[in-house]
Amino acid sequence: MPNNLEASIDIAAAPDKVWAILADLNRIAEITPTTLKMIALGGVRDGAFTVNVNKVGWKVYPTTSRIVTFEPNTSFAFRMNENRTVWRYDLEPTATGTKVVQTRTVDAKGLPGWLRGAIKVGMGGEQKFEADLVAGMEETLRRIKAAAER
């Protein structure tokens, strides 16, 4: 069964500065190693449908999602339509700036069977796939930190 995943980082910048980076989908390719584009139809807001272009290695593929949480300076989350996972960023003010926690939560139904098969056959199995996801989450948080602390 797929696991829920989490990574976090402390950033020496106020939540509003971190939020400005996260909420600006034009910067998505700058902060994530796998998403080239994320377009929110009708603007970035609760309930917005997004069209995404992703890249892993030489593979480029589209996905779609719906923004399920959009609370300025606090929380941003979107649910992937293809696999029902929720990707979330929570911002917590700290004495020195902001703690950002990124999570991937798997739906109670689990991943669709076709995706579990693809992970097993084409991505080295769930353990390797999830390790790669966590490494990507950590890279994303490092990039957000670098951008916010400039």
Backbone as ProteinMPNN parsed JSONL, in Angstrom:
{"seq_chain_A": "MPNNLEASIDIAAAPDKVWAILADLNRIAEITPTTLKMIALGGVRDGAFTVNVNKVGWKVYPTTSRIVTFEPNTSFAFRMNENRTVWRYDLEPTATGTKVVQTRTVDAKGLPGWLRGAIKVGMGGEQKFEADLVAGMEETLRRIKAAAER", "coords_chain_A": {"N_chain_A": [[0.843, -1.189, 0.0], [0.602, 2.225, -0.844], [2.392, 4.889, 0.745], [1.755, 7.752, 2.858], [3.523, 10.765, 2.497], [6.075, 13.008, 3.725], [7.881, 16.066, 4.038], [9.953, 18.651, 5.369], [11.021, 22.068, 5.998], [12.919, 24.75, 7.4], [12.671, 28.176, 6.905], [14.262, 31.261, 6.532], [12.464, 33.547, 6.282], [9.537, 35.569, 6.134], [6.143, 34.266, 6.405], [4.437, 35.445, 4.415], [6.187, 36.105, 2.35], [7.18, 33.603, 1.59], [4.768, 32.45, 0.837], [4.119, 34.014, -1.402], [5.825, 32.999, -3.297], [5.047, 30.285, -3.477], [2.328, 30.52, -4.303], [2.5, 31.65, -6.781], [2.071, 30.403, -9.666], [3.422, 30.687, -12.038], [6.023, 30.388, -11.388], [6.483, 27.733, -10.988], [8.14, 25.858, -12.363], [10.603, 26.739, -11.576], [10.716, 26.086, -8.886], [10.084, 23.375, -8.534], [11.393, 20.125, -9.258], [10.119, 18.497, -11.096], [7.773, 19.534, -12.269], [6.87, 21.291, -15.029], [5.024, 23.15, -15.853], [2.114, 24.68, -14.536], [-1.101, 25.42, -14.817], [-3.691, 27.314, -13.683], [-6.975, 27.233, -14.351], [-9.059, 29.953, -14.701], [-7.808, 31.282, -12.673], [-5.714, 31.284, -9.688], [-7.102, 29.783, -7.036], [-9.356, 28.553, -4.482], [-10.85, 25.555, -5.497], [-10.164, 25.786, -8.182], [-9.454, 24.365, -11.363], [-6.634, 22.707, -12.602], [-4.192, 22.452, -15.198], [-1.425, 20.556, -15.913], [2.039, 20.199, -16.755], [4.419, 17.788, -16.688], [7.705, 16.426, -15.946], [9.837, 13.713, -15.878], [12.964, 12.552, -15.898], [13.484, 11.734, -19.224], [10.868, 11.63, -19.853], [7.912, 13.323, -20.593], [4.816, 14.408, -19.489], [1.237, 14.979, -19.259], [-0.885, 16.136, -16.566], [-3.773, 16.613, -14.457], [-5.364, 18.666, -11.995], [-7.139, 19.686, -9.01], [-7.436, 22.595, -7.124], [-7.646, 22.362, -3.748], [-7.313, 23.557, -1.316], [-6.744, 26.861, -0.459], [-5.401, 29.033, 1.274], [-4.257, 32.01, 1.959], [-0.915, 32.686, 2.934], [-0.871, 30.538, 4.646], [-1.798, 27.846, 3.811], [-1.704, 25.651, 0.995], [-3.083, 23.464, -1.294], [-3.503, 20.756, -3.607], [-5.447, 18.374, -5.418], [-4.663, 15.568, -7.205], [-6.145, 14.576, -10.168], [-5.767, 12.216, -11.613], [-4.659, 10.271, -9.889], [-5.669, 10.621, -7.365], [-4.169, 11.584, -5.217], [-3.248, 13.974, -2.699], [-1.428, 16.878, -2.698], [0.217, 18.994, -0.554], [1.073, 22.107, 0.961], [1.972, 23.472, 3.95], [2.299, 26.366, 5.86], [3.982, 27.551, 8.634], [4.378, 30.058, 10.975], [7.492, 30.933, 12.501], [9.92, 31.724, 15.081], [12.084, 32.614, 13.649], [11.256, 32.872, 11.058], [9.681, 30.942, 8.747], [8.246, 27.739, 8.871], [7.958, 25.238, 6.515], [5.887, 22.665, 5.558], [5.636, 19.978, 3.49], [3.384, 17.696, 2.108], [2.361, 14.53, 0.798], [-0.576, 12.955, 0.391], [-2.215, 9.912, 0.293], [-5.228, 8.849, -1.141], [-7.933, 7.228, 0.611], [-8.848, 5.069, -0.863], [-6.591, 4.207, -2.064], [-3.975, 4.066, -4.585], [-4.856, 4.123, -8.072], [-5.235, 0.984, -9.798], [-3.961, 0.746, -12.343], [-1.935, 2.626, -12.108], [-0.415, 1.696, -9.951], [0.556, -0.617, -11.137], [2.115, 0.527, -13.192], [4.024, 1.853, -11.653], [5.289, -0.311, -10.464], [6.316, -1.717, -12.704], [7.56, 0.229, -14.396], [8.875, 2.126, -12.794], [10.533, 1.147, -10.879], [9.308, 0.037, -8.636], [7.248, 0.487, -5.635], [8.711, 1.313, -3.307], [11.138, 2.479, -4.274], [10.003, 4.409, -5.977], [8.593, 6.021, -4.125], [10.75, 6.903, -2.563], [12.058, 8.441, -4.468], [10.075, 10.389, -4.828], [10.102, 11.648, -2.292], [12.718, 12.656, -2.319], [12.39, 14.506, -4.385], [10.519, 16.199, -3.157], [12.081, 17.222, -1.077], [14.017, 18.573, -2.573], [12.379, 20.495, -3.813], [11.576, 21.99, -1.552], [14.08, 22.988, -0.753], [14.597, 24.655, -2.914], [12.509, 26.512, -2.718], [13.218, 27.669, -0.301], [15.732, 28.826, -0.986], [14.882, 30.728, -2.893], [13.182, 32.324, -1.318], [14.883, 33.315, 0.622], [16.587, 34.989, -0.699]], "CA_chain_A": [[0.0, 0.0, 0.0], [1.392, 3.457, -0.878], [2.508, 5.635, 1.991], [1.72, 9.204, 2.885], [4.907, 11.245, 2.547], [6.223, 14.345, 4.295], [9.196, 16.697, 4.137], [9.795, 20.003, 5.898], [12.222, 22.903, 6.01], [12.804, 26.06, 8.04], [13.077, 29.231, 5.97], [14.456, 32.551, 7.197], [11.654, 34.553, 5.586], [8.173, 35.626, 6.661], [5.182, 33.452, 5.655], [3.911, 36.103, 3.221], [7.197, 36.028, 1.294], [7.161, 32.207, 1.143], [3.484, 32.276, 0.158], [4.178, 34.667, -2.71], [6.526, 32.068, -4.194], [4.187, 29.102, -3.669], [1.066, 30.846, -4.975], [2.791, 32.131, -8.13], [2.259, 29.201, -10.476], [4.377, 30.97, -13.106], [7.348, 30.025, -10.882], [6.472, 26.322, -10.626], [9.31, 25.174, -12.916], [11.755, 27.191, -10.793], [10.764, 25.5, -7.54], [9.937, 21.918, -8.488], [12.224, 19.458, -10.259], [9.348, 17.665, -12.029], [6.634, 20.207, -12.896], [7.304, 22.337, -15.953], [3.98, 24.16, -15.975], [0.858, 24.435, -13.831], [-1.986, 26.514, -15.22], [-4.986, 27.286, -12.991], [-8.012, 27.817, -15.196], [-9.863, 30.88, -13.919], [-6.999, 31.885, -11.618], [-5.313, 30.465, -8.538], [-8.116, 29.968, -5.999], [-10.041, 27.324, -4.069], [-11.712, 24.948, -6.494], [-9.68, 25.939, -9.552], [-8.971, 23.203, -12.1], [-5.323, 23.013, -13.182], [-3.585, 21.606, -16.21], [-0.016, 20.516, -15.534], [2.982, 19.491, -17.617], [5.434, 17.234, -15.792], [8.837, 15.772, -16.591], [10.709, 12.855, -15.075], [13.941, 12.065, -16.871], [13.133, 12.133, -20.588], [9.417, 11.499, -20.024], [7.077, 14.507, -20.367], [3.43, 13.929, -19.49], [0.276, 15.917, -18.669], [-1.785, 15.739, -15.483], [-4.716, 17.659, -14.072], [-5.649, 18.66, -10.561], [-8.064, 20.7, -8.516], [-6.954, 23.228, -5.894], [-8.62, 22.035, -2.693], [-7.087, 24.488, -0.209], [-6.008, 28.062, -0.841], [-5.485, 29.943, 2.416], [-3.056, 32.83, 1.868], [0.109, 32.689, 3.988], [-1.094, 29.413, 5.558], [-1.901, 26.5, 3.243], [-2.017, 25.488, -0.426], [-3.143, 22.032, -1.604], [-4.216, 20.362, -4.814], [-5.725, 16.942, -5.53], [-4.41, 15.075, -8.547], [-7.305, 13.858, -10.676], [-5.404, 10.904, -12.133], [-4.323, 9.267, -8.874], [-6.382, 10.972, -6.127], [-3.295, 12.032, -4.131], [-3.303, 15.4, -2.376], [-0.14, 17.504, -2.427], [-0.114, 20.111, 0.329], [2.115, 22.922, 1.588], [1.49, 24.207, 5.118], [3.259, 27.346, 6.344], [3.844, 27.844, 10.063], [5.329, 31.089, 11.409], [8.432, 30.575, 13.563], [10.64, 32.885, 15.616], [13.074, 33.067, 12.676], [10.703, 32.913, 9.712], [8.566, 30.071, 8.395], [8.452, 26.31, 8.641], [7.098, 24.743, 5.443], [5.713, 21.222, 5.565], [5.022, 19.482, 2.26], [2.905, 16.324, 2.258], [1.589, 13.833, -0.229], [-1.513, 12.075, 1.075], [-2.87, 8.967, -0.604], [-6.656, 8.654, -0.89], [-8.261, 5.991, 1.332], [-9.017, 3.996, -1.853], [-5.281, 3.851, -2.592], [-3.7, 4.484, -5.955], [-5.522, 3.281, -9.071], [-4.481, -0.219, -10.16], [-3.089, 0.982, -13.494], [-0.771, 3.379, -11.667], [0.419, 0.794, -9.148], [1.256, -1.471, -12.101], [3.141, 1.337, -13.857], [5.086, 2.087, -10.674], [6.006, -1.578, -10.299], [7.008, -2.097, -13.925], [8.363, 1.271, -15.029], [9.52, 3.091, -11.893], [11.355, 0.463, -9.884], [8.548, -0.402, -7.473], [6.751, 1.55, -4.749], [9.729, 1.831, -2.384], [12.01, 3.388, -5.025], [9.167, 5.509, -6.439], [8.345, 6.932, -2.999], [12.029, 7.53, -2.21], [12.261, 9.488, -5.476], [9.132, 11.47, -4.521], [10.614, 12.375, -1.117], [13.883, 13.421, -2.778], [11.837, 15.645, -5.122], [9.922, 17.106, -2.176], [13.19, 17.903, -0.386], [14.595, 19.522, -3.544], [11.412, 21.588, -3.935], [11.67, 22.839, -0.357], [15.365, 23.712, -0.809], [14.471, 25.719, -3.932], [11.655, 27.548, -2.143], [14.052, 28.328, 0.708], [16.72, 29.663, -1.678], [14.189, 31.859, -3.489], [12.632, 33.196, -0.262], [15.96, 33.934, 1.415], [17.394, 35.893, -1.544]], "C_chain_A": [[0.879, 1.24, 0.0], [1.327, 4.201, 0.455], [2.231, 7.114, 1.788], [3.153, 9.663, 3.103], [4.949, 12.654, 3.096], [7.678, 14.778, 4.272], [8.96, 18.108, 4.669], [11.126, 20.733, 5.881], [11.911, 24.194, 6.758], [13.408, 27.094, 7.098], [13.168, 30.552, 6.732], [13.785, 33.652, 6.378], [10.245, 34.458, 6.141], [7.225, 34.781, 5.808], [4.655, 34.128, 4.382], [4.897, 36.062, 2.057], [7.247, 34.607, 0.716], [5.885, 31.951, 0.338], [3.513, 32.862, -1.254], [4.875, 33.773, -3.739], [5.631, 30.868, -4.512], [2.955, 29.4, -4.522], [1.264, 31.367, -6.396], [3.104, 30.931, -9.024], [3.151, 29.428, -11.681], [5.802, 30.574, -12.702], [7.49, 28.524, -10.629], [7.709, 25.58, -11.149], [10.589, 25.547, -12.167], [11.855, 26.441, -9.467], [10.588, 23.989, -7.482], [10.79, 21.262, -9.567], [11.418, 18.693, -11.309], [8.176, 18.361, -12.706], [7.145, 21.367, -13.742], [6.311, 23.486, -16.026], [2.776, 23.716, -15.164], [-0.018, 25.651, -14.1], [-3.322, 26.337, -14.505], [-6.009, 27.993, -13.862], [-8.92, 28.686, -14.335], [-9.109, 31.503, -12.759], [-6.733, 30.946, -10.455], [-6.259, 30.776, -7.383], [-8.652, 28.603, -5.591], [-10.929, 26.831, -5.198], [-11.233, 25.039, -7.927], [-9.173, 24.611, -10.102], [-7.627, 23.589, -12.694], [-4.937, 21.983, -14.233], [-2.082, 21.71, -15.975], [0.799, 19.781, -16.596], [4.147, 19.092, -16.721], [6.538, 16.56, -16.588], [9.603, 14.968, -15.555], [11.678, 12.208, -16.055], [13.585, 12.603, -18.245], [11.626, 12.121, -20.834], [8.7, 12.799, -19.662], [5.632, 14.041, -20.477], [2.513, 14.953, -18.824], [-0.455, 15.288, -17.478], [-2.766, 16.891, -15.265], [-4.941, 17.564, -12.574], [-6.694, 19.714, -10.249], [-7.467, 21.269, -7.236], [-8.026, 23.022, -4.831], [-8.445, 22.893, -1.44], [-6.261, 25.652, -0.72], [-6.24, 29.093, 0.254], [-4.207, 30.767, 2.451], [-2.217, 32.837, 3.146], [0.011, 31.499, 4.936], [-1.016, 28.058, 4.877], [-2.333, 26.527, 1.778], [-2.003, 24.001, -0.72], [-3.906, 21.798, -2.889], [-4.319, 18.843, -4.868], [-5.538, 16.534, -6.981], [-5.605, 14.251, -9.012], [-6.974, 12.436, -11.106], [-5.175, 9.857, -11.039], [-4.911, 9.548, -7.49], [-5.452, 11.363, -4.969], [-3.481, 13.534, -3.923], [-1.895, 15.849, -2.014], [-0.423, 18.802, -1.686], [1.159, 20.79, 0.845], [1.463, 23.659, 2.745], [2.617, 25.103, 5.607], [2.961, 27.661, 7.799], [4.847, 28.923, 10.433], [6.216, 30.545, 12.538], [9.114, 31.848, 14.045], [11.615, 33.46, 14.591], [12.55, 33.125, 11.249], [9.503, 32.009, 9.538], [9.028, 28.622, 8.299], [7.456, 25.909, 7.55], [7.087, 23.22, 5.511], [5.003, 20.846, 4.272], [4.614, 18.039, 2.488], [2.286, 15.829, 0.964], [0.736, 12.826, 0.525], [-2.222, 11.215, 0.042], [-4.324, 8.815, -0.173], [-6.894, 7.307, -0.202], [-8.452, 4.811, 0.376], [-7.678, 3.499, -2.385], [-5.096, 4.399, -3.994], [-4.469, 3.582, -6.919], [-4.622, 2.109, -9.48], [-3.528, -0.009, -11.313], [-1.806, 1.698, -13.079], [0.151, 2.507, -10.824], [1.211, -0.148, -10.053], [2.379, -0.721, -12.795], [4.316, 1.613, -12.929], [5.935, 0.832, -10.513], [6.878, -1.887, -11.512], [7.991, -1.026, -14.402], [9.136, 2.2, -14.112], [10.262, 2.425, -10.745], [10.632, -0.01, -8.643], [8.202, 0.753, -6.541], [7.83, 2.153, -3.869], [10.647, 2.831, -3.089], [11.224, 4.621, -5.478], [8.939, 6.521, -5.313], [9.622, 7.607, -2.525], [12.344, 8.662, -3.188], [11.323, 10.672, -5.226], [9.633, 12.304, -3.346], [11.834, 13.204, -1.514], [13.418, 14.652, -3.563], [11.206, 16.669, -4.198], [11.018, 17.907, -1.473], [13.853, 18.921, -1.303], [13.676, 20.731, -3.723], [11.529, 22.539, -2.753], [12.984, 23.614, -0.324], [15.276, 24.88, -1.802], [13.589, 26.851, -3.423], [12.448, 28.358, -1.118], [15.043, 29.289, 0.04], [16.049, 30.902, -2.268], [13.703, 32.843, -2.429], [13.722, 33.924, 0.512], [16.867, 34.838, 0.594], [17.176, 37.323, -1.155]], "O_chain_A": [[1.828, 1.305, 0.781], [0.333, 4.139, 1.179], [2.438, 7.661, 0.705], [3.912, 9.012, 3.821], [3.989, 13.413, 2.957], [8.588, 13.97, 4.46], [7.899, 18.691, 4.449], [12.195, 20.133, 5.77], [10.776, 24.67, 6.749], [14.503, 26.912, 6.566], [12.26, 30.911, 7.483], [14.439, 34.556, 5.858], [9.809, 33.388, 6.569], [7.472, 34.596, 4.616], [4.447, 33.454, 3.374], [4.484, 35.992, 0.9], [7.344, 34.43, -0.498], [5.923, 31.313, -0.714], [2.984, 32.261, -2.189], [4.535, 33.802, -4.922], [5.478, 30.487, -5.672], [2.589, 28.595, -5.379], [0.293, 31.511, -7.139], [4.252, 30.499, -9.123], [3.602, 28.463, -12.298], [6.68, 30.44, -13.554], [8.515, 28.085, -10.108], [8.267, 24.749, -10.433], [11.542, 24.769, -12.127], [12.956, 26.189, -8.978], [10.916, 23.377, -6.465], [10.898, 21.788, -10.675], [11.982, 18.277, -12.322], [7.625, 17.806, -13.656], [7.77, 22.299, -13.236], [6.689, 24.639, -16.231], [2.455, 22.529, -15.107], [0.285, 26.763, -13.667], [-4.005, 25.33, -14.696], [-5.924, 29.201, -14.085], [-9.487, 28.211, -13.351], [-9.713, 32.191, -11.936], [-7.43, 29.95, -10.263], [-6.236, 31.871, -6.821], [-8.423, 27.611, -6.282], [-11.678, 27.609, -5.789], [-11.834, 24.43, -8.812], [-8.541, 23.832, -9.389], [-7.487, 24.686, -13.235], [-5.308, 20.811, -14.158], [-1.535, 22.806, -15.854], [0.307, 18.86, -17.248], [4.778, 19.934, -16.082], [6.348, 16.173, -17.741], [9.968, 15.476, -14.496], [11.283, 11.427, -16.922], [13.403, 13.809, -18.409], [11.16, 12.546, -21.891], [8.861, 13.315, -18.556], [5.261, 13.363, -21.436], [2.939, 15.7, -17.943], [-0.618, 14.07, -17.402], [-2.609, 17.982, -15.812], [-4.733, 16.515, -11.965], [-7.077, 20.516, -11.1], [-7.041, 20.517, -6.36], [-9.168, 23.452, -4.993], [-9.34, 22.946, -0.596], [-5.212, 25.462, -1.336], [-7.152, 29.916, 0.173], [-3.176, 30.285, 2.921], [-2.726, 32.972, 4.259], [0.732, 31.449, 5.933], [-0.25, 27.198, 5.311], [-3.198, 27.306, 1.376], [-1.014, 23.33, -0.428], [-4.833, 22.536, -3.224], [-3.42, 18.123, -4.433], [-6.175, 17.087, -7.878], [-6.028, 13.326, -8.318], [-7.81, 11.541, -10.977], [-5.467, 8.679, -11.245], [-4.674, 8.791, -6.55], [-5.916, 11.464, -3.833], [-3.827, 14.265, -4.851], [-1.253, 15.274, -1.135], [-1.219, 19.621, -2.147], [2.168, 20.142, 1.122], [0.498, 24.396, 2.541], [3.755, 24.656, 5.752], [1.831, 27.994, 8.155], [6.047, 28.738, 10.232], [5.757, 29.803, 13.406], [8.907, 32.923, 13.482], [11.943, 34.645, 14.642], [13.314, 33.398, 10.323], [8.437, 32.259, 10.101], [10.071, 28.325, 7.716], [6.264, 26.202, 7.646], [8.136, 22.575, 5.52], [3.907, 21.331, 3.991], [5.399, 17.242, 3.002], [1.764, 16.599, 0.157], [1.258, 11.951, 1.216], [-2.757, 11.715, -0.947], [-4.616, 8.67, 1.014], [-6.14, 6.358, -0.413], [-8.237, 3.664, 0.77], [-7.626, 2.485, -3.08], [-5.955, 5.108, -4.519], [-4.708, 2.412, -6.62], [-3.397, 2.235, -9.503], [-2.407, -0.516, -11.288], [-0.731, 1.427, -13.612], [1.371, 2.575, -10.97], [2.375, -0.446, -9.788], [3.472, -1.26, -12.972], [5.468, 1.609, -13.361], [7.161, 0.911, -10.434], [8.038, -2.272, -11.368], [9.124, -1.339, -14.77], [9.964, 2.982, -14.58], [10.581, 3.074, -9.75], [11.279, -0.422, -7.68], [8.771, 1.841, -6.632], [7.873, 3.371, -3.693], [10.907, 3.912, -2.56], [11.716, 5.745, -5.376], [9.073, 7.727, -5.518], [9.587, 8.77, -2.123], [12.837, 9.716, -2.786], [11.722, 11.825, -5.39], [9.594, 13.534, -3.397], [11.963, 14.349, -1.08], [13.997, 15.728, -3.418], [11.337, 17.872, -4.42], [10.896, 19.119, -1.296], [14.212, 20.013, -0.862], [14.149, 21.866, -3.778], [11.576, 23.756, -2.933], [13.005, 24.773, 0.088], [15.817, 25.957, -1.553], [13.883, 28.022, -3.664], [12.356, 29.585, -1.078], [15.173, 30.438, 0.462], [16.583, 32.006, -2.158], [13.799, 34.056, -2.615], [13.502, 35.031, 1.003], [17.821, 35.401, 1.13], [17.768, 38.222, -1.752]]}, "name": "protein", "num_of_chains": 1, "seq": "MPNNLEASIDIAAAPDKVWAILADLNRIAEITPTTLKMIALGGVRDGAFTVNVNKVGWKVYPTTSRIVTFEPNTSFAFRMNENRTVWRYDLEPTATGTKVVQTRTVDAKGLPGWLRGAIKVGMGGEQKFEADLVAGMEETLRRIKAAAER"}
